[in-house]
Amino acid sequence: QVQLVESGGGLVQAGASLRLSCAASGRDFSSYVMGWFRQAAGKERLFVAGISWSGDRIYYADSVTGRFTISRDNDKNTVYLQMNSLKPEDTAVYYCAADIHRRVVPSQSHRDYDYWGQGTQVTVSS
């Protein structure tokens, strides 16, 4: 069983930055692919960013490329999402997720992730 706990969300103005953190339980964190997804009200859950277990493969949704950065610290069992130049359309609940199947390439499908955090709200005002 893997438990994921997100933190760092909040209400900010357009152009501001936020840093989300996701702390994971378990001894095998360093072998998990980790992903961030987001879900706006009334919409489907969408891929934001994914990072391989070693951190050498990183993927972003086109909508956040150049503004968001995913990283991980395997010693701290934590994955981060640095969000810069936030826009109102970034408003959503942000979820971190763990894929425990040792995929080489992070998946962009929420169906490939096994464990999910409870989510943290990010609201960007214009």
PAROTOR-989781 format. One record per residue: residue number from 1; y, x, z of N, C-alpha, C in turn. Coordinates in pm, whole numbers, plus 50000, padded with zeros to 5 digits. Layout:
BEGIN
node num = NUM nv = Y nu = X nw = Z cav = Y cau = X caw = Z cv = Y cu = X cw = Z
...
//
This chain:
BEGIN
node num = 1 nv = 49881 nu = 50084 nw = 50000 cav = 50000 cau = 50000 caw = 50000 cv = 50124 cu = 50087 cw = 50000
node num = 2 nv = 50218 nu = 50053 nw = 49916 cav = 50343 cau = 50126 caw = 49906 cv = 50457 cu = 50031 cw = 49941
node num = 3 nv = 50542 nu = 50072 nw = 50028 cav = 50661 cau = 49993 caw = 50061 cv = 50784 cu = 50064 cw = 50008
node num = 4 nv = 50871 nu = 49985 nw = 49946 cav = 50994 cau = 50038 caw = 49888 cv = 51112 cu = 49964 cw = 49949
node num = 5 nv = 51211 nu = 50039 nw = 49991 cav = 51329 cau = 49978 caw = 50052 cv = 51454 cu = 50033 cw = 49984
node num = 6 nv = 51527 nu = 49942 nw = 49917 cav = 51650 cau = 49982 caw = 49849 cv = 51769 cu = 49970 cw = 49943
node num = 7 nv = 51871 nu = 50049 nw = 49914 cav = 51996 cau = 50039 caw = 49986 cv = 52108 cu = 50090 cw = 49896
node num = 8 nv = 52232 nu = 50060 nw = 49935 cav = 52346 cau = 50115 caw = 49863 cv = 52421 cu = 50017 cw = 49775
node num = 9 nv = 52373 nu = 49893 nw = 49766 cav = 52444 cau = 49796 caw = 49685 cv = 52574 cu = 49753 cw = 49752
node num = 10 nv = 52652 nu = 49673 nw = 49679 cav = 52777 cau = 49624 caw = 49736 cv = 52865 cu = 49562 cw = 49630
node num = 11 nv = 52987 nu = 49532 nw = 49674 cav = 53089 cau = 49472 caw = 49587 cv = 53193 cu = 49578 cw = 49554
node num = 12 nv = 53212 nu = 49605 nw = 49425 cav = 53309 cau = 49705 caw = 49383 cv = 53389 cu = 49651 cw = 49265
node num = 13 nv = 53498 nu = 49719 nw = 49236 cav = 53578 cau = 49684 caw = 49118 cv = 53528 cu = 49759 cw = 48996
node num = 14 nv = 53557 nu = 49705 nw = 48882 cav = 53520 cau = 49770 caw = 48756 cv = 53574 cu = 49913 cw = 48753
node num = 15 nv = 53489 nu = 50004 nw = 48706 cav = 53527 cau = 50144 caw = 48699 cv = 53482 cu = 50227 cw = 48819
node num = 16 nv = 53440 nu = 50159 nw = 48924 cav = 53396 cau = 50229 caw = 49045 cv = 53253 cu = 50281 cw = 49030
node num = 17 nv = 53209 nu = 50350 nw = 49134 cav = 53074 cau = 50407 caw = 49137 cv = 53000 cu = 50359 cw = 49260
node num = 18 nv = 52869 nu = 50353 nw = 49245 cav = 52779 cau = 50325 caw = 49357 cv = 52656 cu = 50413 cw = 49341
node num = 19 nv = 52594 nu = 50443 nw = 49454 cav = 52469 cau = 50517 caw = 49452 cv = 52363 cu = 50436 cw = 49525
node num = 20 nv = 52261 nu = 50396 nw = 49453 cav = 52151 cau = 50324 caw = 49513 cv = 52042 cu = 50422 cw = 49554
node num = 21 nv = 51978 nu = 50392 nw = 49666 cav = 51865 cau = 50471 caw = 49713 cv = 51744 cu = 50381 cw = 49729
node num = 22 nv = 51628 nu = 50438 nw = 49712 cav = 51503 cau = 50365 caw = 49732 cv = 51408 cu = 50457 cw = 49808
node num = 23 nv = 51381 nu = 50422 nw = 49932 cav = 51290 cau = 50500 caw = 50015 cv = 51150 cu = 50442 cw = 50007
node num = 24 nv = 51053 nu = 50528 nw = 49985 cav = 50915 cau = 50485 caw = 49967 cv = 50826 cu = 50534 cw = 50080
node num = 25 nv = 50731 nu = 50452 nw = 50117 cav = 50629 cau = 50494 caw = 50213 cv = 50512 cu = 50553 cw = 50136
node num = 26 nv = 50422 nu = 50614 nw = 50209 cav = 50301 cau = 50663 caw = 50143 cv = 50303 cu = 50812 cw = 50117
node num = 27 nv = 50183 nu = 50869 nw = 50108 cav = 50170 cau = 51013 caw = 50093 cv = 50175 cu = 51058 cw = 49948
node num = 28 nv = 50160 nu = 50965 nw = 49854 cav = 50145 cau = 51003 caw = 49714 cv = 50269 cu = 50979 cw = 49630
node num = 29 nv = 50383 nu = 50968 nw = 49696 cav = 50507 cau = 50936 caw = 49624 cv = 50528 cu = 51033 cw = 49507
node num = 30 nv = 50499 nu = 51160 nw = 49527 cav = 50527 cau = 51260 caw = 49424 cv = 50445 cu = 51238 cw = 49297
node num = 31 nv = 50344 nu = 51153 nw = 49303 cav = 50263 cau = 51126 caw = 49184 cv = 50302 cu = 50995 cw = 49115
node num = 32 nv = 50397 nu = 50920 nw = 49170 cav = 50434 cau = 50791 caw = 49114 cv = 50545 cu = 50805 cw = 49010
node num = 33 nv = 50532 nu = 50729 nw = 48904 cav = 50647 cau = 50703 caw = 48819 cv = 50735 cu = 50601 cw = 48892
node num = 34 nv = 50864 nu = 50625 nw = 48892 cav = 50956 cau = 50534 caw = 48959 cv = 51053 cu = 50474 cw = 48858
node num = 35 nv = 51085 nu = 50350 nw = 48880 cav = 51178 cau = 50283 caw = 48789 cv = 51281 cu = 50201 cw = 48864
node num = 36 nv = 51393 nu = 50178 nw = 48799 cav = 51493 cau = 50083 caw = 48845 cv = 51504 cu = 49972 cw = 48743
node num = 37 nv = 51508 nu = 49849 nw = 48794 cav = 51526 cau = 49732 caw = 48711 cv = 51640 cu = 49650 cw = 48770
node num = 38 nv = 51691 nu = 49558 nw = 48692 cav = 51794 cau = 49470 caw = 48745 cv = 51774 cu = 49329 cw = 48690
node num = 39 nv = 51819 nu = 49235 nw = 48769 cav = 51805 cau = 49096 caw = 48730 cv = 51933 cu = 49021 cw = 48764
node num = 40 nv = 52003 nu = 48977 nw = 48661 cav = 52122 cau = 48895 caw = 48680 cv = 52079 cu = 48751 cw = 48704
node num = 41 nv = 52167 nu = 48675 nw = 48764 cav = 52136 cau = 48536 caw = 48799 cv = 52095 cu = 48458 cw = 48675
node num = 42 nv = 51980 nu = 48396 nw = 48681 cav = 51933 cau = 48312 caw = 48571 cv = 51877 cu = 48387 cw = 48452
node num = 43 nv = 51862 nu = 48519 nw = 48466 cav = 51814 cau = 48598 caw = 48353 cv = 51688 cu = 48674 cw = 48390
node num = 44 nv = 51624 nu = 48730 nw = 48291 cav = 51501 cau = 48803 caw = 48315 cv = 51529 cu = 48940 cw = 48377
node num = 45 nv = 51425 nu = 48997 nw = 48437 cav = 51436 cau = 49129 caw = 48496 cv = 51429 cu = 49233 cw = 48384
node num = 46 nv = 51525 nu = 49325 nw = 48383 cav = 51538 cau = 49422 caw = 48276 cv = 51527 cu = 49565 cw = 48326
node num = 47 nv = 51469 nu = 49649 nw = 48244 cav = 51459 cau = 49791 caw = 48273 cv = 51597 cu = 49855 cw = 48272
node num = 48 nv = 51620 nu = 49943 nw = 48369 cav = 51746 cau = 50019 caw = 48375 cv = 51718 cu = 50167 cw = 48352
node num = 49 nv = 51624 nu = 50223 nw = 48430 cav = 51595 cau = 50366 caw = 48420 cv = 51457 cu = 50393 cw = 48478
node num = 50 nv = 51394 nu = 50499 nw = 48427 cav = 51263 cau = 50540 caw = 48478 cv = 51254 cu = 50690 cw = 48482
node num = 51 nv = 51177 nu = 50741 nw = 48578 cav = 51163 cau = 50885 caw = 48595 cv = 51018 cu = 50918 cw = 48624
node num = 52 nv = 50968 nu = 51021 nw = 48558 cav = 50830 cau = 51063 caw = 48578 cv = 50812 cu = 51126 cw = 48715
node num = 53 nv = 50688 nu = 51150 nw = 48752 cav = 50661 cau = 51202 caw = 48885 cv = 50728 cu = 51337 cw = 48907
node num = 54 nv = 50734 nu = 51419 nw = 48802 cav = 50793 cau = 51551 caw = 48815 cv = 50943 cu = 51551 cw = 48789
node num = 55 nv = 50993 nu = 51442 nw = 48736 cav = 51135 cau = 51435 caw = 48704 cv = 51171 cu = 51491 cw = 48568
node num = 56 nv = 51071 nu = 51533 nw = 48490 cav = 51103 cau = 51596 caw = 48362 cv = 51114 cu = 51495 cw = 48247
node num = 57 nv = 51075 nu = 51373 nw = 48272 cav = 51091 cau = 51268 caw = 48170 cv = 51171 cu = 51153 cw = 48231
node num = 58 nv = 51283 nu = 51128 nw = 48168 cav = 51375 cau = 51026 caw = 48217 cv = 51417 cu = 50939 cw = 48100
node num = 59 nv = 51420 nu = 50809 nw = 48123 cav = 51460 cau = 50715 caw = 48020 cv = 51561 cu = 50616 cw = 48079
node num = 60 nv = 51652 nu = 50574 nw = 47992 cav = 51755 cau = 50478 caw = 48032 cv = 51762 cu = 50365 cw = 47931
node num = 61 nv = 51801 nu = 50249 nw = 47980 cav = 51837 cau = 50141 caw = 47890 cv = 51963 cu = 50181 cw = 47816
node num = 62 nv = 51976 nu = 50135 nw = 47694 cav = 52094 cau = 50169 caw = 47614 cv = 52223 cu = 50128 cw = 47684
node num = 63 nv = 52217 nu = 50019 nw = 47756 cav = 52338 cau = 49964 caw = 47818 cv = 52393 cu = 50051 cw = 47931
node num = 64 nv = 52311 nu = 50143 nw = 47983 cav = 52358 cau = 50224 caw = 48096 cv = 52361 cu = 50373 cw = 48062
node num = 65 nv = 52312 nu = 50410 nw = 47946 cav = 52309 cau = 50551 caw = 47907 cv = 52449 cu = 50611 cw = 47910
node num = 66 nv = 52459 nu = 50726 nw = 47975 cav = 52588 cau = 50793 caw = 47987 cv = 52667 cu = 50753 cw = 48110
node num = 67 nv = 52625 nu = 50645 nw = 48178 cav = 52696 cau = 50600 caw = 48298 cv = 52608 cu = 50609 cw = 48423
node num = 68 nv = 52479 nu = 50586 nw = 48407 cav = 52386 cau = 50587 caw = 48521 cv = 52299 cu = 50712 cw = 48515
node num = 69 nv = 52260 nu = 50760 nw = 48633 cav = 52170 cau = 50874 caw = 48643 cv = 52062 cu = 50846 cw = 48746
node num = 70 nv = 51937 nu = 50858 nw = 48705 cav = 51826 cau = 50843 caw = 48798 cv = 51779 cu = 50982 cw = 48840
node num = 71 nv = 51741 nu = 50994 nw = 48966 cav = 51689 cau = 51121 caw = 49016 cv = 51593 cu = 51090 cw = 49131
node num = 72 nv = 51520 nu = 51191 nw = 49170 cav = 51426 cau = 51172 caw = 49280 cv = 51418 cu = 51297 cw = 49365
node num = 73 nv = 51384 nu = 51277 nw = 49492 cav = 51361 cau = 51386 caw = 49584 cv = 51223 cu = 51361 cw = 49644
node num = 74 nv = 51124 nu = 51432 nw = 49595 cav = 50987 cau = 51407 caw = 49639 cv = 50964 cu = 51450 cw = 49785
node num = 75 nv = 51046 nu = 51541 nw = 49833 cav = 51033 cau = 51580 caw = 49974 cv = 51080 cu = 51469 cw = 50068
node num = 76 nv = 51170 nu = 51386 nw = 50017 cav = 51223 cau = 51276 caw = 50098 cv = 51165 cu = 51140 cw = 50059
node num = 77 nv = 51071 nu = 51141 nw = 49965 cav = 51012 cau = 51015 caw = 49919 cv = 51120 cu = 50915 cw = 49876
node num = 78 nv = 51217 nu = 50962 nw = 49804 cav = 51332 cau = 50879 caw = 49769 cv = 51369 cu = 50895 cw = 49622
node num = 79 nv = 51403 nu = 50784 nw = 49561 cav = 51458 cau = 50785 caw = 49425 cv = 51598 cu = 50727 cw = 49431
node num = 80 nv = 51685 nu = 50778 nw = 49345 cav = 51826 cau = 50740 caw = 49348 cv = 51868 cu = 50685 cw = 49211
node num = 81 nv = 51973 nu = 50605 nw = 49215 cav = 52037 cau = 50562 caw = 49092 cv = 52188 cu = 50575 cw = 49113
node num = 82 nv = 52245 nu = 50677 nw = 49051 cav = 52390 cau = 50696 caw = 49055 cv = 52451 cu = 50614 cw = 48943
node num = 83 nv = 52541 nu = 50524 nw = 48979 cav = 52602 cau = 50434 caw = 48881 cv = 52752 cu = 50460 cw = 48875
node num = 84 nv = 52799 nu = 50506 nw = 48764 cav = 52941 cau = 50534 caw = 48744 cv = 52999 cu = 50438 cw = 48640
node num = 85 nv = 53131 nu = 50430 nw = 48640 cav = 53201 cau = 50346 caw = 48542 cv = 53141 cu = 50206 cw = 48536
node num = 86 nv = 53124 nu = 50146 nw = 48651 cav = 53059 cau = 50016 caw = 48657 cv = 53141 cu = 49909 cw = 48586
node num = 87 nv = 53069 nu = 49816 nw = 48526 cav = 53130 cau = 49706 caw = 48450 cv = 53085 cu = 49573 cw = 48512
node num = 88 nv = 53160 nu = 49468 nw = 48491 cav = 53118 cau = 49337 caw = 48544 cv = 52978 cu = 49297 cw = 48496
node num = 89 nv = 52942 nu = 49337 nw = 48376 cav = 52809 cau = 49302 caw = 48325 cv = 52697 cu = 49379 cw = 48393
node num = 90 nv = 52730 nu = 49474 nw = 48479 cav = 52627 cau = 49542 caw = 48558 cv = 52590 cu = 49462 cw = 48683
node num = 91 nv = 52662 nu = 49355 nw = 48708 cav = 52634 cau = 49271 caw = 48825 cv = 52492 cu = 49216 cw = 48818
node num = 92 nv = 52414 nu = 49240 nw = 48922 cav = 52275 cau = 49198 caw = 48926 cv = 52214 cu = 49239 cw = 49059
node num = 93 nv = 52094 nu = 49190 nw = 49084 cav = 52011 cau = 49245 caw = 49191 cv = 51933 cu = 49361 cw = 49131
node num = 94 nv = 51940 nu = 49474 nw = 49197 cav = 51873 cau = 49595 caw = 49149 cv = 51746 cu = 49619 cw = 49231
node num = 95 nv = 51637 nu = 49643 nw = 49160 cav = 51507 cau = 49664 caw = 49223 cv = 51454 cu = 49802 cw = 49186
node num = 96 nv = 51395 nu = 49870 nw = 49282 cav = 51318 cau = 49988 caw = 49246 cv = 51170 cu = 49949 cw = 49244
node num = 97 nv = 51094 nu = 50024 nw = 49167 cav = 50954 cau = 49992 caw = 49146 cv = 50873 cu = 50119 cw = 49131
node num = 98 nv = 50747 nu = 50112 nw = 49172 cav = 50657 cau = 50226 caw = 49166 cv = 50537 cu = 50194 cw = 49076
node num = 99 nv = 50509 nu = 50286 nw = 48988 cav = 50390 cau = 50279 caw = 48902 cv = 50294 cu = 50385 cw = 48952
node num = 100 nv = 50179 nu = 50344 nw = 49006 cav = 50090 cau = 50439 caw = 49072 cv = 49981 cu = 50491 cw = 48980
node num = 101 nv = 49988 nu = 50459 nw = 48851 cav = 49880 cau = 50493 caw = 48759 cv = 49898 cu = 50624 cw = 48685
node num = 102 nv = 49986 nu = 50709 nw = 48735 cav = 50002 cau = 50845 caw = 48685 cv = 50030 cu = 50850 cw = 48536
node num = 103 nv = 50109 nu = 50755 nw = 48488 cav = 50151 cau = 50760 caw = 48348 cv = 50238 cu = 50882 cw = 48325
node num = 104 nv = 50223 nu = 50944 nw = 48209 cav = 50304 cau = 51061 caw = 48175 cv = 50446 cu = 51018 cw = 48141
node num = 105 nv = 50456 nu = 50906 nw = 48071 cav = 50586 cau = 50857 caw = 48027 cv = 50620 cu = 50731 cw = 48105
node num = 106 nv = 50738 nu = 50725 nw = 48167 cav = 50776 cau = 50604 caw = 48240 cv = 50780 cu = 50482 cw = 48149
node num = 107 nv = 50718 nu = 50375 nw = 48196 cav = 50718 cau = 50252 caw = 48118 cv = 50849 cu = 50176 cw = 48136
node num = 108 nv = 50888 nu = 50103 nw = 48033 cav = 51006 cau = 50018 caw = 48041 cv = 50968 cu = 49872 cw = 48065
node num = 109 nv = 50841 nu = 49846 nw = 48083 cav = 50794 cau = 49711 caw = 48109 cv = 50771 cu = 49689 cw = 48258
node num = 110 nv = 50829 nu = 49582 nw = 48310 cav = 50811 cau = 49555 caw = 48453 cv = 50664 cu = 49528 cw = 48486
node num = 111 nv = 50584 nu = 49489 nw = 48384 cav = 50443 cau = 49460 caw = 48407 cv = 50362 cu = 49584 cw = 48443
node num = 112 nv = 50414 nu = 49702 nw = 48414 cav = 50342 cau = 49826 caw = 48441 cv = 50370 cu = 49883 cw = 48579
node num = 113 nv = 50452 nu = 49817 nw = 48655 cav = 50486 cau = 49865 caw = 48789 cv = 50412 cu = 49783 cw = 48894
node num = 114 nv = 50362 nu = 49852 nw = 48993 cav = 50270 cau = 49791 caw = 49089 cv = 50338 cu = 49744 cw = 49217
node num = 115 nv = 50441 nu = 49814 nw = 49259 cav = 50507 cau = 49781 caw = 49384 cv = 50657 cu = 49770 cw = 49361
node num = 116 nv = 50718 nu = 49678 nw = 49436 cav = 50860 cau = 49649 caw = 49418 cv = 50930 cu = 49643 cw = 49553
node num = 117 nv = 51055 nu = 49685 nw = 49553 cav = 51138 cau = 49666 caw = 49670 cv = 51192 cu = 49524 cw = 49674
node num = 118 nv = 51269 nu = 49497 nw = 49778 cav = 51323 cau = 49362 caw = 49798 cv = 51450 cu = 49339 cw = 49717
node num = 119 nv = 51507 nu = 49444 nw = 49666 cav = 51627 cau = 49432 caw = 49584 cv = 51755 cu = 49452 cw = 49663
node num = 120 nv = 51857 nu = 49499 nw = 49595 cav = 51990 cau = 49515 caw = 49655 cv = 52094 cu = 49463 cw = 49556
node num = 121 nv = 52187 nu = 49384 nw = 49607 cav = 52285 cau = 49319 caw = 49520 cv = 52397 cu = 49415 cw = 49484
node num = 122 nv = 52428 nu = 49422 nw = 49356 cav = 52544 cau = 49495 caw = 49307 cv = 52634 cu = 49395 cw = 49236
node num = 123 nv = 52758 nu = 49386 nw = 49281 cav = 52854 cau = 49294 caw = 49221 cv = 52977 cu = 49374 cw = 49179
node num = 124 nv = 53012 nu = 49362 nw = 49052 cav = 53126 cau = 49435 caw = 48997 cv = 53231 cu = 49334 cw = 48953
node num = 125 nv = 53347 nu = 49340 nw = 49016 cav = 53454 cau = 49247 caw = 48982 cv = 53544 cu = 49308 cw = 48875
node num = 126 nv = 53604 nu = 49221 nw = 48797 cav = 53691 cau = 49269 caw = 48688 cv = 53834 cu = 49283 cw = 48733
//
